[in-house]
């Protein structure tokens, strides 16, 4: 034990102790300064506002600010594709250069959904089903069929659409509906006020015929006479093709 005490009092021990302390201090300072440089302690920038920008513009702003970015996307109907709707960290926050800014944008390619079967559904029912699938009624086309306002066919981009086919969300579809009339029925036109030639032309155009022609009172100029009544009258609505329409004309 006496030898240890004697050694602690020697110059060699004191030199070794001082050298060890110096090494520890140097290592501490090296680690401290290195961490400050690595973490850029005290060196921060303000996060720019890119929310509301198109993604191309937002990327340009972030790159000029020496910031990284990560992009996630969601789909929302009726919103501009590529629009930045969220950012993290929030604008005006202070971060280190090189920090990653997380962006959420509206996807430019909408997801697809399976087209539901709406054949033989009423227009109201079909519209509700399509709306639940994030699809839209773009146009309606009526054809002769006794089923009124019932879906007979569906078209997408001019082509027939079968149930189960994948279509982009938000797509506008054309519905082919029945007009409530049979294929041998037409709507009776209103002929009152037309000349005989005009009335004949109107009837032939929809597949109807002129029946008896009567004149009311003295007719000076038959060419100038106008239809004052018809039978059946226009309030009848739907009649069969080939129906004869009786006319009464007068000057």
C-alpha positions as CSV (number, residue, x, y, z in Angstrom):
1,X,0.0,0.0,0.0
2,X,2.9,2.3,0.8
3,X,4.3,1.7,-2.7
4,X,1.0,3.0,-4.3
5,X,1.1,6.1,-2.2
6,X,4.6,6.7,-3.2
7,X,3.7,6.3,-6.9
8,X,0.9,8.8,-6.6
9,X,3.4,11.4,-5.4
10,X,5.7,10.9,-8.4
11,X,6.0,13.2,-11.4
12,X,5.2,10.3,-13.8
13,X,1.8,9.9,-12.2
14,X,1.1,13.6,-12.4
15,X,2.1,13.7,-16.1
16,X,-0.1,10.7,-16.9
17,X,-3.1,12.2,-15.1
18,X,-2.7,15.5,-16.8
19,X,-2.4,13.7,-20.2
20,X,-5.5,11.7,-19.5
21,X,-7.5,14.8,-18.5
22,X,-6.3,16.6,-21.7
23,X,-7.4,13.6,-23.8
24,X,-10.9,13.6,-22.2
25,X,-11.4,17.3,-22.7
26,X,-10.3,17.1,-26.3
27,X,-12.7,14.2,-26.9
28,X,-15.5,16.0,-25.2
29,X,-14.9,19.2,-27.3
30,X,-14.6,17.2,-30.5
31,X,-17.9,15.3,-29.9
32,X,-19.7,18.5,-28.8
33,X,-18.5,20.6,-31.8
34,X,-19.2,17.6,-34.2
35,X,-22.8,17.3,-33.0
36,X,-23.4,21.0,-33.4
37,X,-22.1,20.9,-36.9
38,X,-24.0,17.7,-37.8
39,X,-27.3,18.9,-36.3
40,X,-26.7,22.5,-37.5
41,X,-27.4,23.8,-34.0
42,X,-28.9,27.3,-34.2
43,X,-29.1,27.1,-38.0
44,X,-32.9,27.0,-38.9
45,X,-35.1,28.3,-41.7
46,X,-38.8,29.2,-41.9
47,X,-41.0,26.6,-43.6
48,X,-42.5,28.3,-46.7
49,X,-46.3,28.0,-47.4
50,X,-46.9,25.6,-50.2
51,X,-50.4,24.5,-49.2
52,X,-52.8,25.6,-52.0
53,X,-50.0,25.4,-54.7
54,X,-49.8,22.9,-57.5
55,X,-47.3,20.2,-56.7
56,X,-44.8,21.4,-59.4
57,X,-44.7,24.9,-57.9
58,X,-44.5,23.6,-54.4
59,X,-41.5,21.4,-55.2
60,X,-39.7,24.3,-56.8
61,X,-40.2,26.4,-53.7
62,X,-39.0,23.7,-51.3
63,X,-35.9,22.9,-53.4
64,X,-35.0,26.6,-53.4
65,X,-35.3,26.6,-49.6
66,X,-33.0,23.6,-49.4
67,X,-35.7,21.4,-48.0
68,X,-36.6,17.8,-48.9
69,X,-40.1,16.6,-49.5
70,X,-42.2,13.4,-49.3
71,X,-45.5,13.2,-51.3
72,X,-48.6,11.3,-50.4
73,X,-51.9,11.6,-52.4
74,X,-55.6,11.2,-51.9
75,X,-58.5,11.5,-54.3
76,X,-61.3,14.0,-54.0
77,X,-63.9,14.6,-56.7
78,X,-64.2,18.1,-58.2
79,X,-60.8,19.2,-56.9
80,X,-57.8,20.2,-59.0
81,X,-55.4,17.3,-59.6
82,X,-52.0,18.0,-58.2
83,X,-53.2,20.6,-55.6
84,X,-51.3,20.5,-52.3
85,X,-54.0,20.4,-49.6
86,X,-51.8,19.6,-46.5
87,X,-48.2,20.1,-45.4
88,X,-46.3,19.1,-42.3
89,X,-44.5,20.9,-40.6
90,X,-47.0,23.8,-40.8
91,X,-46.0,27.0,-42.7
92,X,-43.9,29.5,-40.7
93,X,-42.4,26.7,-38.6
94,X,-38.6,26.8,-38.1
95,X,-36.7,23.7,-39.2
96,X,-33.1,22.7,-40.1
97,X,-32.1,22.9,-43.7
98,X,-32.5,19.6,-45.4
99,X,-35.6,18.8,-43.3
100,X,-38.3,16.6,-45.0
101,X,-41.6,18.4,-45.6
102,X,-44.5,16.0,-45.9
103,X,-47.1,17.0,-48.6
104,X,-50.6,15.6,-49.3
105,X,-51.9,16.3,-52.8
106,X,-54.9,15.5,-54.9
107,X,-54.0,12.5,-57.0
108,X,-53.9,13.2,-60.8
109,X,-55.1,9.7,-61.5
110,X,-58.4,8.8,-59.8
111,X,-58.9,5.3,-58.4
112,X,-61.2,3.0,-60.2
113,X,-64.5,1.5,-59.0
114,X,-66.5,-1.4,-60.3
115,X,-69.5,-0.2,-62.3
116,X,-72.7,-1.4,-60.5
117,X,-75.6,-3.0,-62.2
118,X,-78.3,-0.4,-62.7
119,X,-80.2,-1.9,-65.7
120,X,-84.0,-1.9,-65.1
121,X,-83.6,0.6,-62.3
122,X,-85.5,3.9,-62.4
123,X,-83.6,7.1,-63.0
124,X,-83.9,8.1,-59.4
125,X,-82.7,4.7,-58.1
126,X,-79.8,4.6,-60.7
127,X,-78.7,8.1,-59.8
128,X,-78.5,7.2,-56.1
129,X,-76.5,4.0,-56.8
130,X,-74.0,5.9,-59.0
131,X,-73.6,8.7,-56.5
132,X,-72.7,6.1,-53.8
133,X,-70.0,4.8,-56.1
134,X,-68.7,8.3,-56.8
135,X,-70.0,8.2,-60.4
136,X,-72.1,10.8,-62.1
137,X,-75.0,10.9,-64.6
138,X,-73.5,12.9,-67.5
139,X,-76.4,12.7,-69.9
140,X,-79.7,11.0,-70.5
141,X,-81.0,9.6,-73.8
142,X,-84.6,8.5,-74.3
143,X,-85.7,5.8,-76.7
144,X,-89.1,4.3,-77.5
145,X,-89.9,1.8,-74.8
146,X,-93.0,1.3,-72.6
147,X,-90.8,1.4,-69.4
148,X,-90.8,5.1,-68.6
149,X,-87.6,6.6,-67.0
150,X,-86.1,3.1,-66.6
151,X,-82.4,2.4,-67.4
152,X,-82.2,0.3,-70.5
153,X,-78.5,0.7,-71.3
154,X,-75.4,2.6,-70.0
155,X,-72.6,4.1,-72.0
156,X,-69.1,5.4,-71.0
157,X,-67.1,7.3,-73.6
158,X,-69.6,6.3,-76.2
159,X,-69.2,2.6,-75.5
160,X,-71.7,0.3,-73.8
161,X,-70.8,-0.3,-70.2
162,X,-71.3,-3.7,-68.5
163,X,-71.7,-4.3,-64.8
164,X,-68.4,-5.0,-63.0
165,X,-66.2,-3.1,-65.4
166,X,-63.7,-0.8,-63.7
167,X,-64.1,2.9,-64.4
168,X,-62.4,6.0,-62.8
169,X,-64.2,7.6,-59.9
170,X,-66.0,10.7,-60.9
171,X,-66.7,9.4,-64.5
172,X,-69.8,10.8,-66.2
173,X,-72.0,8.1,-67.7
174,X,-74.8,8.3,-70.3
175,X,-78.0,6.6,-69.3
176,X,-80.3,5.3,-72.0
177,X,-83.9,5.4,-70.7
178,X,-87.3,4.4,-71.9
179,X,-89.7,7.2,-72.8
180,X,-92.9,5.4,-71.8
181,X,-94.0,4.9,-75.4
182,X,-94.1,1.7,-77.4
183,X,-92.2,1.6,-80.6
184,X,-95.4,2.0,-82.6
185,X,-96.5,5.1,-80.7
186,X,-95.7,8.8,-81.3
187,X,-96.7,12.1,-79.8
188,X,-99.5,13.9,-81.6
189,X,-98.2,17.4,-82.7
190,X,-100.2,20.6,-82.3
191,X,-101.3,21.6,-85.8
192,X,-103.4,24.7,-85.0
193,X,-102.2,27.8,-86.8
194,X,-100.5,25.8,-89.6
195,X,-101.4,25.8,-93.3
196,X,-102.7,22.6,-94.9
197,X,-99.3,21.9,-96.4
198,X,-97.5,22.6,-93.1
199,X,-99.9,20.3,-91.3
200,X,-99.5,17.6,-93.8
201,X,-95.7,17.8,-93.6
202,X,-95.8,17.7,-89.8
203,X,-98.0,14.6,-89.7
204,X,-96.0,12.7,-92.3
205,X,-92.8,13.5,-90.3
206,X,-94.0,11.6,-87.3
207,X,-95.8,8.8,-89.2
208,X,-99.4,10.0,-89.0
209,X,-101.9,10.7,-91.8
210,X,-104.4,13.4,-92.7
211,X,-108.0,12.4,-92.3
212,X,-110.9,14.5,-93.5
213,X,-110.4,18.1,-94.2
214,X,-113.2,20.6,-93.4
215,X,-113.5,24.3,-93.9
216,X,-115.3,26.6,-91.5
217,X,-117.2,29.4,-93.1
218,X,-116.5,30.9,-96.6
219,X,-112.9,30.2,-97.6
220,X,-111.7,32.7,-100.1
221,X,-108.1,31.4,-100.4
222,X,-107.6,27.7,-99.5
223,X,-103.8,28.1,-99.6
224,X,-104.0,30.9,-97.0
225,X,-106.3,28.9,-94.8
226,X,-105.0,27.9,-91.3
227,X,-105.9,24.9,-89.1
228,X,-108.3,26.1,-86.4
229,X,-108.9,22.6,-84.9
230,X,-107.9,19.0,-85.1
231,X,-109.3,15.7,-84.1
232,X,-107.8,14.0,-82.1
233,X,-106.5,17.3,-80.6
234,X,-102.9,17.7,-79.3
235,X,-103.9,17.2,-75.7
236,X,-104.5,13.5,-76.6
237,X,-100.7,13.1,-76.3
238,X,-99.7,9.6,-77.6
239,X,-101.3,7.9,-80.6
240,X,-100.4,5.0,-82.7
241,X,-98.4,5.4,-85.9
242,X,-100.7,5.7,-88.9
243,X,-103.5,7.4,-87.0
244,X,-105.6,9.8,-89.2
245,X,-106.0,13.3,-88.0
246,X,-109.0,15.3,-89.1
247,X,-108.5,19.0,-89.8
248,X,-110.7,22.0,-89.8
249,X,-109.4,25.1,-91.6
250,X,-110.5,28.7,-92.0
251,X,-109.3,32.0,-93.3
